[in-house]
Amino acid sequence: MRTLLWGVIPYVAFVLLVAGIVYRYRYDKFGWTTRSSQVYESKLLNIASPMFHYGILFVLVGHLVGLFIPESWTQKAAIKEHTYHLLSLYGGTAAGIMLVIGILLLLYRRRTNTPVFRATTNNDKLMYAVLLTSITIGMTAKLTHASGDGYNYRESIAPWARSLFTLQPDIDRMSGVPVLYQIHAVVGMALIALVPFTRLIHMFSAPLQYLFRPYVVYRSRDPRRVGARGDRRGWEKTGS
């Protein structure tokens, strides 16, 4: 079971993530969208959406820092374990609360607004359920082990996560990890596998072409000059 959980499922989740992204890009470009429902209601969305997006961004950055920046690096930067624990505890909890409130507001909006509710798919419901479960279990695990220096996951979960990229998963690192952290890791892997098949795939979209496209010039037509002369080929000076 340990080999399955910590040596097999992570790669299954990664394969589903990559394969899902490739499939959606090749065969479902028109479905690569957030399916925005702003046209139905925007007042509550303007509050809930920023909270959700900033919250999930901060949570993601916190996970990347905690899992992929070794403890020895922060020690060399004169950041003691207790200081790191406090930053992780208060910063992670604040980001988690922001994310949870954002999700709950989005769910409330979807349930109470009839057009938005009708536009909600079973896929959306599954995505919200897994995402909310993941962040709730993660916060519970963090707060349960908040006393003192807390549980130092950088000595167990983080090395295991980094070992996955060497294709030599160190599953022994997950022995003795608190159950809540283990559940959080499993639900997190399920969320990673689910991302390409939900509206969350839009996180991989970046409109880079806007940085290089030429300017679009909009000019109003002077009604007094309509028909005064024929069209000319080529560019004309601004103001002509």
matplotlib code that plots the C-alpha trace (Angstrom):
import matplotlib.pyplot as plt

x = [0.0, 2.8, 4.4, 1.0, 0.3, 3.7, 5.5, 2.8, -0.1, 2.1, 3.2, -0.4, -1.5, 1.4, 0.7, -3.0, -2.1, 0.2, -1.9, -5.1, -3.5, -2.2, -5.6, -7.5, -5.1, -5.3, -9.0, -10.9, -9.5, -13.0, -13.6, -10.3, -12.1, -13.4, -17.0, -17.5, -20.9, -20.3, -23.0, -25.5, -24.2, -21.2, -21.7, -20.9, -18.5, -16.3, -15.8, -15.5, -13.4, -10.4, -10.5, -10.5, -7.7, -5.4, -6.0, -5.2, -2.1, -0.7, -1.5, 0.2, 3.3, 3.4, 3.3, 6.1, 8.3, 7.7, 8.2, 10.9, 13.1, 15.3, 15.5, 19.2, 18.7, 16.5, 19.0, 21.8, 19.5, 19.4, 15.8, 15.3, 12.9, 10.7, 10.5, 9.7, 7.0, 5.4, 5.5, 4.1, 1.4, 0.1, 0.7, -0.7, -3.7, -4.5, -4.2, -6.3, -9.0, -9.1, -9.4, -12.1, -14.2, -13.8, -14.9, -17.9, -19.0, -18.7, -20.7, -23.3, -23.5, -23.9, -26.7, -28.7, -28.5, -30.7, -28.9, -25.5, -26.8, -28.1, -24.7, -23.0, -22.0, -21.3, -17.7, -17.8, -19.3, -16.7, -13.9, -15.2, -15.7, -12.1, -10.6, -12.5, -11.7, -8.0, -7.6, -9.7, -7.8, -4.5, -5.5, -6.8, -3.5, -1.5, -3.6, -3.7, 0.1, 0.5, 2.0, 5.7, 7.6, 4.7, 5.3, 8.3, 7.1, 10.3, 12.1, 9.7, 7.1, 9.3, 12.2, 9.7, 8.2, 11.6, 12.6, 9.7, 11.5, 14.6, 12.3, 13.5, 10.6, 11.8, 8.6, 10.2, 10.1, 6.3, 6.5, 5.4, 3.8, 0.6, -2.5, -4.0, -0.9, -1.1, -4.8, -4.0, -1.2, -3.5, -6.4, -3.8, -2.7, -6.3, -6.7, -3.6, -5.0, -8.4, -7.1, -7.0, -10.5, -12.1, -12.2, -9.0, -7.1, -7.3, -4.4, -2.1, -3.3, -1.1, -2.0, 1.6, 0.6, -0.7, 2.8, 3.9, 0.8, 0.8, -1.3, -4.9, -5.8, -9.4, -10.6, -14.1, -15.3, -16.1, -19.7, -19.0, -16.3, -18.1, -18.0, -15.7, -12.9, -12.1, -10.2, -6.4, -4.0, -1.3, -0.9, -2.0, -0.5, -2.3, -4.8, -5.2]
y = [0.0, 2.4, 1.8, 2.3, 5.6, 7.2, 5.5, 4.9, 7.3, 10.4, 9.4, 8.4, 11.9, 13.5, 11.5, 12.4, 16.1, 16.1, 13.9, 15.8, 19.2, 17.8, 16.3, 19.4, 21.6, 19.4, 18.4, 20.8, 24.3, 25.8, 24.1, 25.6, 28.3, 29.3, 29.3, 32.6, 33.4, 37.1, 38.0, 36.5, 38.1, 40.3, 42.0, 39.1, 37.6, 40.8, 40.0, 36.2, 35.8, 37.9, 36.2, 32.8, 33.6, 35.4, 32.8, 29.8, 31.7, 32.3, 28.6, 27.3, 29.5, 28.4, 24.7, 25.2, 26.9, 24.4, 21.3, 22.4, 24.7, 22.5, 23.3, 23.7, 26.7, 28.6, 27.9, 29.4, 32.4, 32.7, 31.7, 29.5, 26.6, 28.3, 31.5, 29.5, 27.6, 30.8, 32.3, 29.1, 28.9, 32.4, 33.1, 29.7, 30.0, 33.5, 32.3, 29.2, 31.3, 33.7, 30.7, 29.0, 32.2, 32.7, 29.2, 29.4, 32.7, 31.2, 28.2, 30.5, 32.5, 29.4, 28.0, 31.1, 32.6, 30.5, 31.2, 30.6, 27.4, 26.1, 26.7, 24.6, 21.2, 18.0, 18.5, 21.9, 20.4, 17.7, 20.3, 22.5, 19.5, 18.1, 21.6, 22.5, 19.1, 19.5, 23.0, 22.2, 19.0, 20.9, 23.7, 21.2, 19.3, 22.5, 23.8, 20.4, 20.4, 24.2, 24.0, 24.6, 24.3, 22.2, 19.2, 19.7, 18.3, 19.6, 16.6, 14.0, 15.1, 17.6, 15.2, 12.6, 15.1, 16.1, 12.4, 11.9, 14.0, 11.7, 8.7, 7.2, 7.9, 7.8, 6.2, 5.6, 9.3, 9.1, 6.6, 8.3, 11.3, 12.3, 10.9, 14.3, 15.2, 11.9, 12.4, 15.9, 14.6, 12.0, 14.5, 16.9, 14.3, 13.6, 17.4, 17.5, 14.7, 16.4, 19.9, 19.3, 18.0, 21.0, 24.8, 25.0, 24.2, 27.9, 28.4, 27.2, 29.9, 32.9, 35.5, 36.0, 37.0, 40.3, 41.3, 41.1, 41.9, 45.3, 48.2, 48.4, 51.9, 52.9, 56.1, 57.5, 58.4, 62.1, 62.1, 65.4, 63.7, 60.5, 60.3, 63.4, 61.3, 57.8, 55.4, 55.5, 52.6, 52.5, 54.3, 57.9, 60.3, 60.5, 63.3, 63.4]
z = [0.0, 0.8, -2.6, -4.3, -2.4, -2.5, -5.4, -8.0, -7.6, -7.9, -11.3, -12.4, -11.3, -13.2, -16.4, -16.2, -15.8, -18.8, -21.0, -20.1, -21.0, -24.3, -25.2, -24.3, -26.3, -29.4, -29.4, -27.1, -27.6, -27.6, -24.2, -22.8, -20.9, -17.5, -18.8, -17.2, -15.8, -15.2, -17.7, -15.2, -12.0, -11.4, -8.0, -5.8, -8.4, -8.2, -4.5, -4.5, -7.6, -6.5, -3.1, -4.7, -7.2, -4.8, -2.1, -4.4, -5.7, -2.2, -1.2, -4.4, -3.8, -0.1, -1.2, -3.8, -1.3, 1.5, -0.7, -3.1, -1.1, 1.2, 4.9, 4.6, 2.2, 4.6, 7.4, 5.3, 4.9, 8.7, 8.9, 11.9, 11.9, 14.5, 12.4, 9.3, 11.2, 12.3, 8.8, 7.4, 10.1, 9.9, 6.3, 5.2, 7.5, 6.2, 2.5, 3.3, 5.0, 2.0, -0.4, 1.6, 1.9, -1.9, -2.6, -0.3, -1.8, -5.3, -4.2, -2.6, -5.8, -7.9, -5.7, -5.2, -8.7, -11.0, -14.4, -12.8, -11.1, -14.5, -16.0, -13.3, -14.5, -12.5, -13.4, -11.6, -8.5, -8.4, -8.8, -6.0, -3.7, -4.2, -4.0, -0.8, 0.8, 0.0, 1.4, 4.5, 5.4, 4.8, 7.2, 9.7, 9.6, 10.0, 12.9, 14.7, 14.8, 15.5, 19.0, 19.5, 16.2, 14.7, 12.5, 10.3, 7.0, 5.4, 6.8, 5.5, 2.9, 1.1, 0.5, -0.7, -3.1, -4.5, -4.9, -7.3, -9.9, -9.7, -10.5, -7.3, -4.9, -1.3, 0.1, 3.5, 4.1, 4.4, 7.3, 10.5, 8.7, 10.5, 9.0, 8.2, 6.2, 4.3, 3.5, 2.3, 0.0, -1.5, -2.1, -3.5, -6.0, -7.0, -7.6, -9.8, -11.9, -12.1, -13.2, -17.0, -17.1, -15.3, -15.7, -13.6, -16.9, -17.7, -15.2, -18.0, -20.3, -20.8, -23.5, -24.5, -28.1, -26.7, -25.9, -29.5, -31.5, -33.4, -32.2, -33.3, -34.3, -33.8, -35.6, -35.8, -39.3, -39.8, -41.2, -43.0, -45.1, -46.1, -49.9, -50.2, -51.7, -52.7, -50.6, -50.9, -50.8, -48.0, -44.8, -44.1, -41.5, -38.2, -38.3, -42.1]

ax = plt.figure().add_subplot(projection="3d")
ax.plot(x, y, z, "-o")
ax.set_aspect("equal")
plt.show()
